[in-house]
């Protein structure tokens, strides 16, 4: 993995995380703004892919608890 910056996104509706390049998150956000739309994903962190993966793993028990 490169040193590219990644976004850690959380979806309340889907009860899941998503990791993508930060540039993609910004581009999608601008698109939603132009279209006057929203989405369910909330930015909860950014950094290296490895750091965002660790954060998702650390927070995953909360999602599992919510499924029960």
N, C-alpha and C positions, 0 to 999 in steps of 0.2 A: 504494500500500500504506500502511496505517496504521502507527502506532508500536507496534502490538500485539506482544507477545512470542511468539515461535515456538520450537518444539522441532525440533532436528535429531535424527532417530532413525536407527539403523542396524540392519539385519537380517542376521544371519550366514547364516541359512537361504536367504534370497532374494538375498543379496549386493547389497543396494541401500540407498539412503537414502530417507527420507520426511520431509517438513516439514509440520508442522501447528501450529495454535495451542497454546500451552503449556497453556491451560485444558483443551483436549481431552485432552492427554496425561495431565494430573492426573486428570480425570474417568475416563478409561479405566483408569488405574492403580488408582484406588479401586475401580472395578468388578471388576477382576481380584482385588484383595485380598478383597473380600466373597465372591466366588465361589471363592476359594482356587485360582486359576488363574494361569498365567504366559503370557507371549507372547514372541516372538522379538525384538521391537524394544527396543533399548537407547538411552537418552537419551545423546547424546554432545555436545550443545551446546544453548544457548538464547540468543536475542537477536532482533534484527529479522529480518524475512523475508530482506532483502537480505544480511545478514551470514551467515545460515544457508545461503543459496544459495551464497555465496562459499566457505564452509567445505566444503560438499558438493563443489563444483567442485575445490577444492584437494585433497580426500581421494579423489576418484574414481579417480585412477590406481592406488590400492591395490586397489580393487574390480576394475578391469580386469585387473590383474596376476593376481589370484586366479582369474579366469575362465579364464586360459590354462593 
